[in-house]
Amino acid sequence: MRYLLVLAGGGTGALARYVAASAIMTRFGGKFPLGTLAINVTGSFLIGFLMTMLTERFQLDPQWRLLLVVGFLGGYTTFSSFEWETYTSVRDGALWAGMLNVVSSVVLGYIAVWFGAMLARR
């Protein structure tokens, strides 16, 4: 059952990532990987929110963590895409865009985790 929960959550998360990132890039385009940044920041918010809710607010069945955090967020977040897009920016001579991607993803991601956890504690 655990494997099916991770599989279902992961597939749903991957589909959500594809749809959201495609919509963002279609609307805003450009050379900066805004779709990946948005996915990483919202994924950071969601893990802060969900883990706080699952471990501090409610004592739910651990299978919810497998479905939502390991599965859905594991499929949704795009860290490997983030790393590749940063590498290609730097490789192709856009050092500042690559560094902006690293700094904004890390800083905004941390703020999103913090905000998600704070919101869940309210």
Rosetta constraint file for C-alpha pairs under 8 A:
AtomPair CA 1 CA 5 HARMONIC 6.32 0.50
AtomPair CA 2 CA 6 HARMONIC 6.39 0.50
AtomPair CA 2 CA 63 HARMONIC 6.97 0.50
AtomPair CA 2 CA 66 HARMONIC 6.96 0.50
AtomPair CA 3 CA 7 HARMONIC 6.04 0.50
AtomPair CA 4 CA 8 HARMONIC 5.96 0.50
AtomPair CA 5 CA 9 HARMONIC 6.01 0.50
AtomPair CA 5 CA 63 HARMONIC 7.44 0.50
AtomPair CA 5 CA 66 HARMONIC 6.24 0.50
AtomPair CA 5 CA 67 HARMONIC 4.87 0.50
AtomPair CA 5 CA 71 HARMONIC 6.94 0.50
AtomPair CA 6 CA 10 HARMONIC 5.76 0.50
AtomPair CA 6 CA 66 HARMONIC 5.65 0.50
AtomPair CA 6 CA 67 HARMONIC 5.24 0.50
AtomPair CA 6 CA 70 HARMONIC 6.32 0.50
AtomPair CA 6 CA 71 HARMONIC 4.16 0.50
AtomPair CA 6 CA 72 HARMONIC 7.46 0.50
AtomPair CA 7 CA 11 HARMONIC 6.06 0.50
AtomPair CA 7 CA 71 HARMONIC 6.34 0.50
AtomPair CA 8 CA 12 HARMONIC 6.21 0.50
AtomPair CA 8 CA 67 HARMONIC 7.13 0.50
AtomPair CA 8 CA 71 HARMONIC 6.94 0.50
AtomPair CA 8 CA 72 HARMONIC 7.72 0.50
AtomPair CA 9 CA 13 HARMONIC 5.97 0.50
AtomPair CA 9 CA 66 HARMONIC 7.91 0.50
AtomPair CA 9 CA 67 HARMONIC 4.93 0.50
AtomPair CA 9 CA 68 HARMONIC 6.09 0.50
AtomPair CA 9 CA 70 HARMONIC 7.67 0.50
AtomPair CA 9 CA 71 HARMONIC 4.06 0.50
AtomPair CA 9 CA 72 HARMONIC 4.02 0.50
AtomPair CA 9 CA 73 HARMONIC 7.72 0.50
AtomPair CA 9 CA 75 HARMONIC 7.36 0.50
AtomPair CA 10 CA 14 HARMONIC 6.02 0.50
AtomPair CA 10 CA 67 HARMONIC 7.81 0.50
AtomPair CA 10 CA 70 HARMONIC 7.56 0.50
AtomPair CA 10 CA 71 HARMONIC 4.05 0.50
AtomPair CA 10 CA 72 HARMONIC 4.54 0.50
AtomPair CA 10 CA 73 HARMONIC 7.12 0.50
AtomPair CA 10 CA 74 HARMONIC 6.09 0.50
AtomPair CA 10 CA 75 HARMONIC 4.36 0.50
AtomPair CA 10 CA 76 HARMONIC 7.30 0.50
AtomPair CA 11 CA 15 HARMONIC 6.18 0.50
AtomPair CA 11 CA 71 HARMONIC 7.67 0.50
AtomPair CA 11 CA 72 HARMONIC 7.16 0.50
AtomPair CA 11 CA 75 HARMONIC 6.45 0.50
AtomPair CA 12 CA 16 HARMONIC 6.12 0.50
AtomPair CA 12 CA 72 HARMONIC 6.10 0.50
AtomPair CA 12 CA 75 HARMONIC 7.33 0.50
AtomPair CA 12 CA 76 HARMONIC 7.94 0.50
AtomPair CA 13 CA 17 HARMONIC 6.11 0.50
AtomPair CA 13 CA 71 HARMONIC 7.14 0.50
AtomPair CA 13 CA 72 HARMONIC 4.20 0.50
AtomPair CA 13 CA 73 HARMONIC 5.98 0.50
AtomPair CA 13 CA 74 HARMONIC 7.12 0.50
AtomPair CA 13 CA 75 HARMONIC 4.49 0.50
AtomPair CA 13 CA 76 HARMONIC 4.18 0.50
AtomPair CA 13 CA 77 HARMONIC 7.93 0.50
AtomPair CA 14 CA 18 HARMONIC 6.22 0.50
AtomPair CA 14 CA 72 HARMONIC 7.41 0.50
AtomPair CA 14 CA 75 HARMONIC 4.40 0.50
AtomPair CA 14 CA 76 HARMONIC 4.90 0.50
AtomPair CA 15 CA 19 HARMONIC 6.17 0.50
AtomPair CA 15 CA 76 HARMONIC 7.62 0.50
AtomPair CA 16 CA 20 HARMONIC 5.99 0.50
AtomPair CA 16 CA 76 HARMONIC 6.46 0.50
AtomPair CA 17 CA 21 HARMONIC 5.84 0.50
AtomPair CA 17 CA 39 HARMONIC 6.67 0.50
AtomPair CA 17 CA 75 HARMONIC 7.57 0.50
AtomPair CA 17 CA 76 HARMONIC 4.95 0.50
AtomPair CA 17 CA 77 HARMONIC 7.10 0.50
AtomPair CA 17 CA 78 HARMONIC 7.93 0.50
AtomPair CA 18 CA 22 HARMONIC 5.87 0.50
AtomPair CA 19 CA 23 HARMONIC 6.10 0.50
AtomPair CA 20 CA 24 HARMONIC 6.21 0.50
AtomPair CA 20 CA 35 HARMONIC 7.27 0.50
AtomPair CA 20 CA 39 HARMONIC 7.58 0.50
AtomPair CA 21 CA 25 HARMONIC 6.10 0.50
AtomPair CA 21 CA 34 HARMONIC 7.99 0.50
AtomPair CA 21 CA 35 HARMONIC 4.27 0.50
AtomPair CA 21 CA 36 HARMONIC 6.33 0.50
AtomPair CA 21 CA 38 HARMONIC 7.59 0.50
AtomPair CA 21 CA 39 HARMONIC 6.91 0.50
AtomPair CA 22 CA 26 HARMONIC 5.93 0.50
AtomPair CA 22 CA 35 HARMONIC 7.02 0.50
AtomPair CA 23 CA 27 HARMONIC 6.12 0.50
AtomPair CA 23 CA 35 HARMONIC 7.99 0.50
AtomPair CA 24 CA 28 HARMONIC 5.90 0.50
AtomPair CA 24 CA 29 HARMONIC 7.36 0.50
AtomPair CA 24 CA 34 HARMONIC 7.14 0.50
AtomPair CA 24 CA 35 HARMONIC 5.33 0.50
AtomPair CA 25 CA 29 HARMONIC 4.44 0.50
AtomPair CA 25 CA 30 HARMONIC 7.56 0.50
AtomPair CA 25 CA 33 HARMONIC 7.77 0.50
AtomPair CA 25 CA 34 HARMONIC 6.83 0.50
AtomPair CA 25 CA 35 HARMONIC 5.67 0.50
AtomPair CA 28 CA 34 HARMONIC 7.92 0.50
AtomPair CA 29 CA 34 HARMONIC 7.95 0.50
AtomPair CA 32 CA 97 HARMONIC 6.75 0.50
AtomPair CA 32 CA 101 HARMONIC 7.76 0.50
AtomPair CA 33 CA 37 HARMONIC 6.41 0.50
AtomPair CA 33 CA 82 HARMONIC 8.00 0.50
AtomPair CA 33 CA 85 HARMONIC 6.96 0.50
AtomPair CA 33 CA 101 HARMONIC 7.74 0.50
AtomPair CA 34 CA 38 HARMONIC 6.05 0.50
AtomPair CA 35 CA 39 HARMONIC 6.26 0.50
AtomPair CA 36 CA 40 HARMONIC 6.11 0.50
AtomPair CA 36 CA 78 HARMONIC 6.43 0.50
AtomPair CA 36 CA 81 HARMONIC 7.05 0.50
AtomPair CA 36 CA 82 HARMONIC 6.25 0.50
AtomPair CA 37 CA 41 HARMONIC 6.13 0.50
AtomPair CA 37 CA 82 HARMONIC 7.43 0.50
AtomPair CA 37 CA 101 HARMONIC 7.42 0.50
AtomPair CA 37 CA 104 HARMONIC 7.89 0.50
AtomPair CA 37 CA 105 HARMONIC 5.92 0.50
AtomPair CA 38 CA 42 HARMONIC 6.02 0.50
AtomPair CA 39 CA 43 HARMONIC 5.78 0.50
AtomPair CA 39 CA 76 HARMONIC 7.24 0.50
AtomPair CA 39 CA 77 HARMONIC 5.98 0.50
AtomPair CA 39 CA 78 HARMONIC 6.80 0.50
AtomPair CA 40 CA 44 HARMONIC 6.04 0.50
AtomPair CA 40 CA 77 HARMONIC 5.55 0.50
AtomPair CA 40 CA 78 HARMONIC 6.21 0.50
AtomPair CA 40 CA 79 HARMONIC 7.12 0.50
AtomPair CA 40 CA 105 HARMONIC 6.81 0.50
AtomPair CA 40 CA 109 HARMONIC 6.52 0.50
AtomPair CA 41 CA 45 HARMONIC 6.26 0.50
AtomPair CA 41 CA 105 HARMONIC 6.75 0.50
AtomPair CA 41 CA 108 HARMONIC 6.12 0.50
AtomPair CA 41 CA 109 HARMONIC 4.57 0.50
AtomPair CA 41 CA 112 HARMONIC 6.07 0.50
AtomPair CA 42 CA 46 HARMONIC 6.10 0.50
AtomPair CA 42 CA 109 HARMONIC 7.72 0.50
AtomPair CA 42 CA 112 HARMONIC 7.00 0.50
AtomPair CA 43 CA 47 HARMONIC 6.15 0.50
AtomPair CA 43 CA 73 HARMONIC 6.44 0.50
AtomPair CA 43 CA 76 HARMONIC 6.93 0.50
AtomPair CA 43 CA 77 HARMONIC 5.65 0.50
AtomPair CA 44 CA 48 HARMONIC 6.23 0.50
AtomPair CA 44 CA 109 HARMONIC 5.30 0.50
AtomPair CA 44 CA 110 HARMONIC 7.02 0.50
AtomPair CA 44 CA 112 HARMONIC 5.57 0.50
AtomPair CA 44 CA 113 HARMONIC 4.91 0.50
AtomPair CA 44 CA 116 HARMONIC 7.96 0.50
AtomPair CA 45 CA 49 HARMONIC 6.10 0.50
AtomPair CA 45 CA 109 HARMONIC 7.20 0.50
AtomPair CA 45 CA 111 HARMONIC 7.94 0.50
AtomPair CA 45 CA 112 HARMONIC 4.27 0.50
AtomPair CA 45 CA 113 HARMONIC 4.45 0.50
AtomPair CA 45 CA 114 HARMONIC 7.40 0.50
AtomPair CA 45 CA 115 HARMONIC 6.69 0.50
AtomPair CA 45 CA 116 HARMONIC 4.78 0.50
AtomPair CA 45 CA 117 HARMONIC 7.77 0.50
AtomPair CA 46 CA 50 HARMONIC 5.77 0.50
AtomPair CA 46 CA 73 HARMONIC 7.87 0.50
AtomPair CA 46 CA 113 HARMONIC 7.22 0.50
AtomPair CA 46 CA 116 HARMONIC 6.35 0.50
AtomPair CA 47 CA 51 HARMONIC 5.71 0.50
AtomPair CA 47 CA 69 HARMONIC 6.65 0.50
AtomPair CA 47 CA 73 HARMONIC 7.29 0.50
AtomPair CA 47 CA 113 HARMONIC 6.60 0.50
AtomPair CA 47 CA 116 HARMONIC 7.46 0.50
AtomPair CA 48 CA 52 HARMONIC 6.11 0.50
AtomPair CA 48 CA 112 HARMONIC 7.42 0.50
AtomPair CA 48 CA 113 HARMONIC 4.30 0.50
AtomPair CA 48 CA 114 HARMONIC 6.40 0.50
AtomPair CA 48 CA 115 HARMONIC 7.41 0.50
AtomPair CA 48 CA 116 HARMONIC 4.69 0.50
AtomPair CA 48 CA 117 HARMONIC 4.60 0.50
AtomPair CA 49 CA 53 HARMONIC 6.12 0.50
AtomPair CA 49 CA 113 HARMONIC 7.15 0.50
AtomPair CA 49 CA 115 HARMONIC 7.81 0.50
AtomPair CA 49 CA 116 HARMONIC 4.08 0.50
AtomPair CA 49 CA 117 HARMONIC 4.68 0.50
AtomPair CA 49 CA 118 HARMONIC 7.68 0.50
AtomPair CA 49 CA 119 HARMONIC 6.87 0.50
AtomPair CA 49 CA 120 HARMONIC 5.32 0.50
AtomPair CA 50 CA 54 HARMONIC 5.86 0.50
AtomPair CA 50 CA 68 HARMONIC 7.85 0.50
AtomPair CA 50 CA 69 HARMONIC 7.38 0.50
AtomPair CA 50 CA 116 HARMONIC 7.85 0.50
AtomPair CA 50 CA 117 HARMONIC 7.84 0.50
AtomPair CA 50 CA 120 HARMONIC 7.62 0.50
AtomPair CA 51 CA 55 HARMONIC 5.80 0.50
AtomPair CA 51 CA 56 HARMONIC 7.85 0.50
AtomPair CA 51 CA 65 HARMONIC 7.75 0.50
AtomPair CA 51 CA 69 HARMONIC 7.65 0.50
AtomPair CA 51 CA 117 HARMONIC 7.71 0.50
AtomPair CA 52 CA 56 HARMONIC 5.27 0.50
AtomPair CA 52 CA 57 HARMONIC 6.65 0.50
AtomPair CA 52 CA 117 HARMONIC 5.51 0.50
AtomPair CA 52 CA 120 HARMONIC 6.06 0.50
AtomPair CA 52 CA 121 HARMONIC 7.08 0.50
AtomPair CA 53 CA 57 HARMONIC 4.77 0.50
AtomPair CA 53 CA 58 HARMONIC 5.87 0.50
AtomPair CA 53 CA 117 HARMONIC 7.94 0.50
AtomPair CA 53 CA 120 HARMONIC 5.69 0.50
AtomPair CA 53 CA 121 HARMONIC 7.39 0.50
AtomPair CA 54 CA 58 HARMONIC 5.41 0.50
AtomPair CA 54 CA 59 HARMONIC 6.23 0.50
AtomPair CA 54 CA 60 HARMONIC 6.20 0.50
AtomPair CA 54 CA 64 HARMONIC 7.91 0.50
AtomPair CA 54 CA 65 HARMONIC 7.22 0.50
AtomPair CA 55 CA 59 HARMONIC 6.32 0.50
AtomPair CA 55 CA 60 HARMONIC 7.99 0.50
AtomPair CA 56 CA 121 HARMONIC 7.81 0.50
AtomPair CA 57 CA 120 HARMONIC 7.58 0.50
AtomPair CA 57 CA 121 HARMONIC 6.95 0.50
AtomPair CA 60 CA 64 HARMONIC 7.02 0.50
AtomPair CA 61 CA 65 HARMONIC 7.95 0.50
AtomPair CA 62 CA 66 HARMONIC 6.86 0.50
AtomPair CA 63 CA 67 HARMONIC 6.29 0.50
AtomPair CA 64 CA 68 HARMONIC 5.89 0.50
AtomPair CA 64 CA 69 HARMONIC 7.80 0.50
AtomPair CA 65 CA 69 HARMONIC 5.10 0.50
AtomPair CA 65 CA 70 HARMONIC 6.45 0.50
AtomPair CA 66 CA 70 HARMONIC 4.89 0.50
AtomPair CA 66 CA 71 HARMONIC 5.85 0.50
AtomPair CA 67 CA 71 HARMONIC 4.92 0.50
AtomPair CA 67 CA 72 HARMONIC 6.22 0.50
AtomPair CA 68 CA 72 HARMONIC 4.86 0.50
AtomPair CA 68 CA 73 HARMONIC 6.33 0.50
AtomPair CA 69 CA 73 HARMONIC 4.98 0.50
AtomPair CA 69 CA 74 HARMONIC 6.58 0.50
AtomPair CA 70 CA 74 HARMONIC 5.19 0.50
AtomPair CA 71 CA 75 HARMONIC 6.13 0.50
AtomPair CA 72 CA 76 HARMONIC 5.91 0.50
AtomPair CA 73 CA 77 HARMONIC 5.79 0.50
AtomPair CA 78 CA 82 HARMONIC 6.11 0.50
AtomPair CA 79 CA 83 HARMONIC 6.23 0.50
AtomPair CA 80 CA 84 HARMONIC 6.22 0.50
AtomPair CA 81 CA 85 HARMONIC 6.03 0.50
AtomPair CA 82 CA 86 HARMONIC 6.13 0.50
AtomPair CA 82 CA 101 HARMONIC 7.98 0.50
AtomPair CA 83 CA 87 HARMONIC 6.14 0.50
AtomPair CA 84 CA 88 HARMONIC 6.15 0.50
AtomPair CA 85 CA 89 HARMONIC 6.09 0.50
AtomPair CA 85 CA 98 HARMONIC 7.65 0.50
AtomPair CA 86 CA 90 HARMONIC 6.32 0.50
AtomPair CA 86 CA 97 HARMONIC 7.87 0.50
AtomPair CA 86 CA 98 HARMONIC 4.66 0.50
AtomPair CA 86 CA 99 HARMONIC 7.44 0.50
AtomPair CA 86 CA 101 HARMONIC 6.55 0.50
AtomPair CA 86 CA 102 HARMONIC 7.12 0.50
AtomPair CA 87 CA 91 HARMONIC 5.94 0.50
AtomPair CA 87 CA 98 HARMONIC 7.07 0.50
AtomPair CA 88 CA 92 HARMONIC 5.84 0.50
AtomPair CA 89 CA 93 HARMONIC 6.40 0.50
AtomPair CA 89 CA 94 HARMONIC 4.94 0.50
AtomPair CA 89 CA 95 HARMONIC 6.34 0.50
AtomPair CA 89 CA 97 HARMONIC 6.49 0.50
AtomPair CA 89 CA 98 HARMONIC 5.16 0.50
AtomPair CA 90 CA 94 HARMONIC 5.11 0.50
AtomPair CA 90 CA 95 HARMONIC 4.47 0.50
AtomPair CA 90 CA 96 HARMONIC 7.80 0.50
AtomPair CA 90 CA 97 HARMONIC 7.64 0.50
AtomPair CA 90 CA 98 HARMONIC 5.51 0.50
AtomPair CA 91 CA 95 HARMONIC 7.79 0.50
AtomPair CA 94 CA 98 HARMONIC 6.30 0.50
AtomPair CA 95 CA 99 HARMONIC 6.15 0.50
AtomPair CA 96 CA 100 HARMONIC 5.91 0.50
AtomPair CA 97 CA 101 HARMONIC 6.11 0.50
AtomPair CA 98 CA 102 HARMONIC 6.43 0.50
AtomPair CA 99 CA 103 HARMONIC 6.12 0.50
AtomPair CA 100 CA 104 HARMONIC 5.76 0.50
AtomPair CA 101 CA 105 HARMONIC 5.83 0.50
AtomPair CA 102 CA 106 HARMONIC 6.13 0.50
AtomPair CA 103 CA 107 HARMONIC 5.92 0.50
AtomPair CA 104 CA 108 HARMONIC 5.53 0.50
AtomPair CA 104 CA 109 HARMONIC 7.72 0.50
AtomPair CA 105 CA 109 HARMONIC 5.49 0.50
AtomPair CA 106 CA 110 HARMONIC 6.06 0.50
AtomPair CA 107 CA 111 HARMONIC 6.26 0.50
AtomPair CA 108 CA 112 HARMONIC 6.01 0.50
AtomPair CA 109 CA 113 HARMONIC 6.25 0.50
AtomPair CA 110 CA 114 HARMONIC 6.19 0.50
AtomPair CA 111 CA 115 HARMONIC 5.99 0.50
AtomPair CA 112 CA 116 HARMONIC 5.95 0.50
AtomPair CA 113 CA 117 HARMONIC 6.15 0.50
AtomPair CA 114 CA 118 HARMONIC 6.12 0.50
AtomPair CA 115 CA 119 HARMONIC 5.99 0.50
AtomPair CA 116 CA 120 HARMONIC 6.14 0.50
AtomPair CA 117 CA 121 HARMONIC 6.35 0.50
AtomPair CA 118 CA 122 HARMONIC 6.70 0.50
